[in-house]
């Protein structure tokens, strides 16, 4: 069976991460965050219109908690994710920090977003020709897309599909196009019709694929460009993972009161780790701040600030996701088997190339 101790393998792999392969040049990062999911004018109003009749369906499909995060007003922390990227290992799909390898997992996806990770996934069903004709070109980008597809009166399956397509494209996968596209329309139609889809696996696969693209560019000393991808999820995970280092108290964080249409500026207590992590303060890019984060990752965290499993708290803090018992720190049913068993993740499936990548 070989040597079960992975120490030597990890040590060898450490010499292949980006900052060991090429000199660091922060100029490579120009424009890398163009796909960050900033809120579009009209999105909040469209959310409120759809949520009145579709909230139950969203929760049944386990996408409601993640759709809520699209209204989080989450701030970018460019120095944090830039510095962490130099420690990414393509071989291990993990960050090799000074204190050891760490990585986002399906457990993190579940705890931060509440997304489905257990339903069967039939990838090629999402390549069928869509039913509705949704215009995405020459309409004024995302703001124009909302104006064209947001209706009054009864919500049709077409409008629901249009809403979900924008959520998937702009707030979930965060495509390079930085505007409306039909790449996710078949998936949006399936969700609007009530199909159970393991979007949690798609999210994690997309995050790994994004980090792969970035690590390759960094190792070659090439400009990052705009890779697209769920920077927001990587930031959520890093925020929570570093909460003790940054001295952020997750139990005191607040979230926009998205349930209120009358006074949307009011904030409420957070109901999940994802909502709390989205409320961490951001940071604009500076070389000094990036160097500080880099040194932190390079030297490793102290024993007092390492959070190997930040969801295990002395007392329950949040009520979501409902599949997690915060008193016993256990998951419902067969979820634990799914979380710990090896598996294949879909990656870059909705890139518009017409075929899946697994």
C-alpha positions in Angstrom: 0.0 0.0 0.0 3.0 2.3 0.3 3.8 4.9 2.9 0.5 6.3 4.3 2.3 9.3 5.7 1.8 12.2 3.1 4.4 14.5 4.6 7.1 13.8 2.0 4.6 14.1 -0.9 3.3 17.4 0.5 6.8 18.8 0.9 7.6 17.9 -2.7 4.4 19.4 -4.0 5.2 22.7 -2.1 8.0 23.3 -4.5 5.5 23.3 -7.4 3.1 26.0 -6.2 3.1 29.3 -8.1 5.3 31.5 -6.0 8.1 28.8 -6.2 7.8 28.7 -10.0 7.9 32.3 -11.1 8.7 35.7 -9.6 5.7 37.4 -8.1 4.4 40.3 -10.2 1.3 42.0 -8.8 0.8 43.6 -12.2 -0.4 40.3 -13.5 -3.7 40.8 -11.6 -5.0 43.8 -13.5 -8.7 43.2 -14.3 -8.8 39.8 -12.6 -11.9 40.7 -10.6 -14.1 42.1 -13.3 -16.6 39.3 -12.8 -17.1 40.0 -9.1 -20.9 39.9 -8.6 -21.8 43.5 -7.7 -25.5 44.0 -7.3 -27.3 45.3 -10.4 -29.9 48.1 -10.0 -33.3 46.3 -10.1 -32.0 42.9 -8.9 -33.3 43.4 -5.4 -36.8 44.3 -6.6 -36.8 41.3 -9.0 -35.8 39.1 -6.1 -38.7 40.4 -3.9 -41.2 39.9 -6.8 -40.1 36.2 -7.4 -39.6 35.3 -3.7 -43.2 35.9 -2.9 -44.3 32.9 -4.9 -41.1 30.9 -5.5 -39.5 30.9 -2.0 -40.9 27.5 -1.1 -39.6 26.0 -4.3 -36.2 27.5 -3.9 -35.9 26.1 -0.4 -37.0 22.7 -1.6 -34.3 22.8 -4.3 -31.8 24.0 -1.7 -31.0 27.2 -3.6 -32.8 29.7 -1.5 -30.0 30.3 1.0 -27.5 30.9 -1.9 -29.9 33.2 -3.8 -30.1 35.2 -0.6 -26.3 35.7 -0.7 -26.7 37.6 -4.0 -28.1 40.4 -1.9 -25.4 40.3 0.7 -23.5 43.4 -0.5 -20.3 41.4 0.1 -17.1 43.4 -0.3 -14.1 42.2 -2.2 -10.8 41.5 -0.4 -8.4 41.5 -3.3 -5.1 41.3 -1.2 -6.5 38.2 0.6 -7.4 36.1 -2.4 -4.4 37.3 -4.4 -1.9 36.3 -1.8 -3.7 33.0 -1.1 -3.6 32.1 -4.8 0.2 31.8 -4.8 -0.1 28.8 -2.5 -2.6 26.8 -4.6 -1.6 23.3 -5.5 -3.2 21.9 -8.7 -2.1 18.3 -7.7 -3.9 18.4 -4.3 -6.6 21.0 -5.1 -5.5 22.7 -1.9 -3.7 25.7 -0.5 -0.3 24.7 1.0 0.0 27.3 3.7 2.8 27.3 6.3 0.8 25.4 8.9 -0.5 22.7 6.5 -2.7 22.1 3.5 -6.3 23.4 3.6 -9.0 23.6 1.0 -12.7 24.3 0.5 -14.7 21.0 0.5 -18.3 19.9 -0.1 -18.9 20.4 3.7 -17.9 24.1 3.3 -20.2 24.4 0.3 -23.1 23.0 2.3 -22.4 25.0 5.4 -21.8 28.3 3.6 -24.5 28.1 0.9 -26.9 25.3 1.8 -26.7 24.0 -1.8 -27.7 20.5 -2.8 -24.7 18.1 -2.9 -26.4 14.8 -2.9 -28.9 14.6 -5.9 -27.8 12.7 -9.0 -26.4 14.8 -11.8 -27.2 14.2 -15.4 -24.7 16.6 -17.1 -25.8 16.2 -20.7 -29.4 17.1 -19.9 -28.1 20.7 -19.6 -26.9 20.8 -23.2 -30.4 20.4 -24.7 -31.9 23.3 -26.7 -33.7 25.7 -24.3 -37.4 26.2 -24.6 -37.5 30.0 -24.2 -35.9 32.6 -26.3 -34.2 35.0 -23.9 -32.3 37.9 -25.4 -28.9 38.7 -24.0 -27.3 40.9 -26.6 -27.8 44.6 -27.3 -30.2 45.1 -24.4 -28.0 47.2 -22.1 -26.2 44.4 -20.2 -27.5 43.2 -16.8 -29.7 46.3 -16.1 -31.3 46.1 -19.5 -31.8 42.3 -19.1 -33.8 42.9 -15.8 -35.9 45.6 -17.5 -36.7 43.3 -20.4 -37.6 40.2 -18.4 -39.1 41.5 -15.1 -42.9 41.5 -15.5 -45.9 42.4 -13.4 -48.8 40.1 -12.4 -48.5 36.4 -12.4 -45.0 35.0 -12.6 -44.5 32.8 -15.6 -42.1 29.9 -16.0 -40.3 32.0 -18.6 -39.7 34.9 -16.1 -38.6 32.5 -13.4 -36.1 30.9 -15.9 -34.8 34.4 -16.8 -34.3 35.3 -13.1 -32.5 32.0 -12.4 -30.4 32.4 -15.5 -29.1 35.8 -14.3 -28.5 34.5 -10.8 -26.5 31.6 -12.2 -24.5 33.7 -14.7 -23.8 36.8 -12.6 -24.0 35.7 -9.0 -23.1 32.0 -9.0 -20.7 31.0 -11.7 -19.7 34.7 -12.4 -18.8 34.2 -16.1 -16.1 36.1 -17.9 -18.6 37.8 -20.1 -19.6 40.2 -17.3 -23.0 40.4 -18.7 -26.0 38.3 -19.8 -25.5 35.1 -21.7 -27.5 32.0 -22.4 -24.8 29.5 -21.2 -26.8 28.5 -18.2 -30.3 28.7 -19.7 -30.9 24.9 -19.8 -29.9 24.6 -16.2 -32.1 27.5 -15.2 -35.0 26.0 -17.0 -34.5 22.7 -15.2 -34.4 24.5 -11.9 -37.6 26.5 -12.7 -39.4 23.2 -13.4 -38.4 21.8 -10.1 -35.5 19.5 -11.0 -33.2 18.6 -8.1 -29.6 19.4 -9.2 -26.4 19.2 -7.0 -25.4 22.8 -7.6 -23.0 22.4 -4.6 -20.8 20.1 -6.6 -20.9 22.4 -9.6 -19.9 25.3 -7.4 -16.9 23.5 -5.9 -15.8 22.2 -9.3 -16.0 25.7 -10.7 -14.0 27.1 -7.8 -11.3 24.4 -8.3 -11.2 25.1 -12.0 -10.8 28.8 -11.4 -7.9 28.3 -9.1 -6.3 25.9 -11.6 -6.5 28.6 -14.3 -5.0 31.2 -12.0 -2.2 28.9 -10.7 -1.1 28.0 -14.3 -1.0 31.7 -15.3 1.0 32.6 -12.1 3.4 29.8 -12.6 4.1 30.9 -16.1 4.4 34.6 -15.2 1.5 35.4 -17.5 -1.3 38.0 -16.9 -4.3 36.6 -15.1 -6.8 38.5 -17.3 -10.4 37.9 -16.3 -10.8 34.2 -15.6 -14.3 34.4 -14.4 -15.4 32.0 -11.6 -16.8 32.2 -8.1 -14.3 34.5 -6.4 -17.2 35.2 -4.0 -17.2 31.6 -2.7 -13.4 31.5 -2.3 -13.6 34.8 -0.4 -16.4 33.5 1.8 -14.3 30.4 2.7 -11.1 32.4 3.3 -13.0 35.0 5.5 -14.4 32.2 7.7 -11.1 30.2 7.8 -9.2 33.3 8.8 -11.8 34.7 11.3 -9.5 34.2 14.3 -6.5 35.7 12.5 -8.5 38.8 11.4 -10.3 38.9 14.8 -13.7 38.9 13.3 -16.6 37.8 15.6 -18.9 35.8 13.3 -21.7 35.6 15.9 -22.0 39.4 15.9 -22.2 39.9 12.2 -25.4 41.2 10.6 -27.0 40.7 7.1 -29.2 42.9 5.0 -32.8 42.5 6.0 -33.8 41.2 2.6 -37.2 40.1 3.9 -38.2 43.7 4.1 -39.2 45.6 0.9 -40.1 48.8 2.8 -36.8 49.4 4.6 -34.0 47.4 2.9 -31.2 49.4 4.7 -32.0 47.7 8.0 -29.8 44.8 8.9 -30.7 41.6 10.9 -28.8 38.9 12.7 -27.2 36.3 10.4 -28.8 32.9 10.1 -25.9 31.0 8.6 -22.1 30.9 8.5 -22.3 32.1 4.8 -24.3 35.2 5.8 -21.8 35.9 8.6 -18.7 35.4 6.3 -20.3 37.7 3.7 -20.4 40.5 6.2 -16.6 40.7 6.8 -15.0 44.0 5.8 -13.3 44.1 2.4 -10.0 45.5 1.3 -9.0 47.3 -1.9 -5.7 46.2 -3.5 -2.5 47.5 -2.1 1.0 45.9 -2.4 1.5 46.4 1.4 -1.6 44.6 2.4 -1.0 41.8 -0.1 2.5 41.3 1.4 1.0 41.2 4.9 -1.4 38.4 3.9 1.4 36.6 2.0 3.7 36.5 5.1 0.8 35.2 7.2 0.2 32.3 4.8 3.9 31.6 4.3 4.7 31.5 8.0 1.5 29.7 8.9 -1.1 30.5 11.6 -0.4 30.1 15.3 -2.1 27.3 17.1 -4.5 29.7 18.7 -5.8 31.1 15.4 -6.0 27.9 13.2 -9.6 27.0 12.4 -9.5 23.5 11.0 -13.3 23.2 11.3 -14.9 26.5 12.1 -18.4 25.1 12.2 -17.8 23.3 15.5 -18.8 25.9 18.1 -19.3 25.5 21.8 -22.9 26.6 21.5 -25.1 26.7 18.4 -24.9 30.0 16.6 -26.9 29.7 13.4 -30.0 27.7 12.3 -29.0 27.1 8.7 -28.5 24.8 7.0 -31.3 22.7 8.4 -29.4 19.5 7.5 -26.8 20.2 10.1 -27.3 19.6 13.8 -25.1 22.2 15.5 -25.5 20.6 18.9 -24.1 17.2 17.9 -22.1 18.5 14.9 -23.6 15.9 12.6 -25.3 15.9 9.2 -28.6 14.4 8.2 -28.9 10.9 6.6 -26.3 9.8 4.2 -24.7 13.3 3.8 -21.6 12.3 5.8 -20.8 9.5 3.3 -21.1 11.9 0.4 -18.8 14.4 2.2 -16.0 12.0 2.9 -16.0 9.7 -0.1 -13.9 10.4 -3.2 -15.9 11.6 -6.2 -15.8 13.5 -9.5 -16.8 17.2 -9.6 -18.1 18.9 -12.8 -15.9 21.8 -13.7 -16.3 24.6 -16.2 -19.5 22.9 -17.4 -21.3 26.1 -18.4 -18.5 27.8 -20.4 -20.4 28.0 -23.6 -18.2 25.6 -25.4 -21.0 23.1 -25.9 -19.5 20.2 -23.9 -18.9 19.4 -20.3 -15.6 19.2 -18.4 -15.4 16.7 -15.6 
